[in-house]
Amino acid sequence: MPLQVITATDASQRLADFDAVIDARSESEFALDRLPGAVNWPSLSDAERIVIGTEYKQVSAFTAKKRGAVLVARNIALYIERELLDAPREWKPLIYCWRGGNRSNSLALVLSQIGFKVHLLEGGYTEFRRTVLADLETLPQQFNYRVICGKTGSGKSRLLTELAAQGAQVLDLEALANHRGSVLGLVPGSPQPSQKQFDTRVWHALRQFDITRTVWIESESKKVGELRVAQALIECMRSSNCVRLELPVAARVALLMQDYDFFVEDIAAFCQRLDALRALRGHEVIDAWQEAARTGQLERVVRELLTDHYDPVYVASIQRNFAKFDEARWVEPVNGDATTLAAVARDLLQTTS
């Protein structure tokens, strides 16, 4: 069956049509970013690419190509044996590598010769990346947003979860960025994705949405942890209607103690993270907070972090950046429990056009 070559624009609109999206790049390239839903079948692994590259420089290109062909052929044989012996003739994969060169072509050629309906991504991942970046300049503008605003610990992410559970379209940037949005927001042992992968996640999420329905989103800044939010999306958020979520301070402290339980269980890690605030709060304040945390006064530290640090920064930022914040609808639940916020979500969806 002849091999079909498709453009990145076409592929991005048809990802759901393929039975598999196969990334033929090495495992480290795949980890940096990949097409949504892709699986990794490296034509050459990272270690094998080093071997071939060394032979190319130290011996000859001809010798390196022979060695590379052996490794690629062996790898392709393993994938076929492991994944495809029971696959039907109608199985239809999309295959790509970095630029649509030898690594994806080798795999695509063998699979097409078997008789599978193989599609090859023209220009490879590089062209897909260009498509994502171009789309992120215009795609956000197609939607109507409702922005959930609220001080740190108000339960904004929890409310988004409840909205999604009730069928709302939710763009949860913190979940996509694997970060909780503050200096304490990086979950220990769980790193953020690369900037490229974050862009792809946001792009893919937006492409799943219905442009006739509201998209609910949290009032993020330009960065979530170390990751930048697309400028077009930031501009759309900041000009959109807002919901102001207000929770009592005691309830916010309780919520943060639950959501950041890894710090409750590891005071040393919490104290280490507080060091990032020294430039803003001064050594004396940070030293006092660390000492209080070590002596069992963590709730007091969290309360002071909220009232003395996060709240003043938040109020100044939100009023400066979100044009319709002063017109926001107020929502004042008594706590951040799931049942309470489920009721808030239900009311918001019933009364929001």
N, C-alpha and C positions, 0 to 999 in steps of 0.2 A: 504494500500500500504506500503511495507517495507521501513523503513528508510534507506537512503544511507549516509554513512560516507565517506567524501573525505579529502584528505590531503591539507595542506595549499598551497603547490606548485601547485596542481591541481586546487584548488579554485582560486588562483591568476591568472591563465591562462584562467579561464572560468567565470569570474565575469559577463560578458555581457550575459551569457546564462541564468541567473536567473531572475525571475520576481521581486524578492525582496531579498535584503540582510538584514537580521534582526539581530540586536545586542540586546541580552537579558540581558546585563549588566545594571547596574544602570546609571542614567543620568550623574553623575560625571565621571564615567569611560568612557562613550561614548564621553563626551566633550573632554577628554584628547587625544583620538585618536580612530579611527574606520576604518573599511574597506571602500574603496571608494564607495560612493552611499548608504551606510547603513542607515537604519532607526532604531530608538531606541524603542524597546518594552521591558522595564525592567520587568523581572520576579519578582524582588523586587526592589523598589525604594531605594534611599539613606536613606530616613527616615525609611522605613520598615526594611532595613538591620540593622539599629541601634537598632530597637525594638527587632528583632530576636536575634541579638548578645547579647544584655543585658539579655534577657530571658535565653539564652544558658548558660551564665556565672552564673547568679544569681538563676536560678530555676533548669533546667535540660535540657540536650540535647533532650530528648524525647519530653518534653513540647514545646521546641523551634521549633522542626521539625513539630509538629502538627500545631502550629501557622503559621509557614512558609508555610506549604502546603495550608492552608486556603487562605493566601494572594496571593500565586502564582496562585492557581486555579481561584481566583477572577480576578486577572489581566489578565490571559489568556482568560477568558470568555469575558472580556471587549474588548480585541483586536479582537477576532473573531467577536463579534457583531459590532464593529466599522469599521473593515477593510475588513472582508472576507465573509459576507453573500451573496454578489453577485459575489464572485470569482469563476471561473470555475474550474472543476476538474483538468485541466491541469496546474493550477497555480503552479509554481515551486520556492520555496524559499530556500535560504541558511541561516542557523541559526548558531549563535555562541555565546559563552559567554567568560569568562576569560580563562579557560583551557579546555573547552568542557565538563564541568561537569553538575551538576544537573540543573542549570538555563536554559541552552540551551536544555538539554535533555527533560525537562518537557514540554517545548513549542513544541519541535519537535515531541515528542510522541503523543501529542494531535492532532496536525495538520496532522500527518501521519495516525492516526486512522480515521480521517475524510475522508481521501482519497487523500490528496494533495501529490505532488511529492517532498517530503522534503529531503533536503540534510543538513547534520550536519558537521560542520568544526571540524575535528580531531585536538585536542590540543587547539582549540579556538583561541582567539586573540593572546595569548602568542606565539603560533606557527607561526601565520601570521607575527608577529613582527620579529621573527627570519628570516623568508623568506625575508622580506623587507630589513633588514640589510645585509643579505648575497648577495642579488641581487645588492644592492647599491655599493658593492665592485667590481662588474664585469660589470653590465649593462651599466654604462656611457662609457665604453671603446668600445662599439659597434658602436658608432656614430662618424660622422665627424662634427666638430663644427666650426662656424664662430663667433668670439667674437667681440662684439661692445664695443670699448673703447672710452672714452671721459671724460673730466673733469666734475665735478659736475655742473649740470645745462645745459649740452650739448644736452639733449633730448634723451638719450639712451633708456629710457623706452618708450618714445613716438615713437621712431623709431621701437622698437620691436612690438609695437601695430600695426603700419602701415604694417610691414612685415607680421604679423599674418593675418591681414585683407586681404592681397593679397595672402594668401594661404601658406605662409612659415611655417615651423615647428619652433616654438618659445618656449623656456624654459625660462619663466619670473620668476626668483627666487625671485625678490622683491614682485611680486604679490602673489606668493605662500607663502611668509613669512609675508605678510601684513606689509611691512616696506620699506622705500625708501632709505635705504642703508647708511645713514649718521647719525651723532649724533642727527640731527634734524628730522630723518626719521620716527619716530613713530607717526602715525596719532592719535591725541587726541581722546580718547573714543573708539578706535578700537585696542584692544590688539593683539599681535602676537599669532599665534597658539602655541601649545606645540611643543617641539623638535620632539616628536614622530609623531605628525600630519604633521609637515613640511616634515619629512622624507617620510611619506606615500604619501604626495602630489607630491613630486619630483619623487618618484618611479612610481606612477601612470601615471604622465605626460610622463615620459620616455617610459613606456610600450605602450603608444599609438602611438609612433613615428615609421616611416618607416626607417630602418637602411640604406637604399640606398639614402636617402635624407639628405641634410645639416640641422643641428639644429643651430638656431641662439640664442645667449645667451649674456648677459651683463657681463662685466669684474668685477665680484664681488670679494670681499675678502673672507677669510675663514668663516666669519660670516656675516649674514644679520641681523642687530640688535642684538638680543641675541641668534640667532639660528645658528648652525653650518652647513655648507655645507659639504656633504659627501666628504671625502678626495679623493676618486677616481675621482669624478667629478671635483674637484679643479685641480687635476693634468692634466686631459684632457683639461680643459679650458686653462691652462697656457702653454700648448704646441701647441695650435691650432693657425691657421691663424687669423689675426685681421683686423678689419676695424676701422680706427681712425676718430671719429666724432668731428669736430672742429667747434665751434660756436663763433661768436663775443661776447665779454664780455657783451655788452649792451643787446644782445639777450638772453644770459644766465640769466641775472638779471630779465628780463621780464618774462622768462619761469618760474623761481623759484617763482616769485611773484604770478603767476597763479597757479602753482602746489601746493604751500604751502599757499593758500589763507586763510586757517584756522588760520595761524599765523598773516597774515595781519589783520584779523578781531579780533584777540585776542593777543594784544601786550604783555600783562602780561604773557601769556603762552609762547610766544616766548622768552621773557627775562628770564623766569625760565629755559627754555631749554638751553639757552646760558651758564648757570652756569656749565654745564657739561664740558665746555671747559676751566675752570679756571686753571686747573692743567697744561694745555698745553700752554695757551696764557697769563696767569697771571691776577691778579685782576684788574690792571689798564686798560688793554685793554677791558676786559669784562665789567667793569663798564662804560667805555666810550661808548661801543656799546649799552648797555642797555639804557643809558641816551639818546643817539641819536635816538633809536627806539621809546622811549616814547615821544620824541619831534617831531615826524613826519618825521624822516630821515631814514625810514626803507630801502629804496632802496640803500642808501649809505652804510648802515650796511651790506646788502646782498652782495654788490659789494666787500667790504673789506673782508668779510668772504670768498668769492671766491678767490680773488687775494692774500690775506695774509695768509689764513689758508688752505683751501681745495686744491688749485692748487699745492703748493709746496709738500704737502703730497702725492697727487695723482701722480705727475710726478715721484717722487722717488719710490713709490710703484709699479707703472705699469712697469717701466723699470727694476726693480729688479725681478718681478715675472712672467712677460709674455715674454716668450723667443722670440716670433716673432713680438713683438710690433714695433721694428725698421723697419720691412719690411711691416708694415701695409699699406693698401690702405687708402689714405686720402679722406675724404668727408667733404666739407666745405659749408653747406647750409647757407643762409643769416639769417635765423631765425628758430625757432622751431615750426612754425605753422604746423597744420595737413596737409595742402595742399603741403607745401614745403617738409615735411618729407615723404609724400606719394610718391612724385616724386623720392626722394632719394631711398626709398624702392624698387620702380619699377626698377630703374637702377641697384641696387645691385642684384636683383633677375635675371635680364636679363644677367648680366655679371659674375655671380658667378656659377661655376660648382658644 
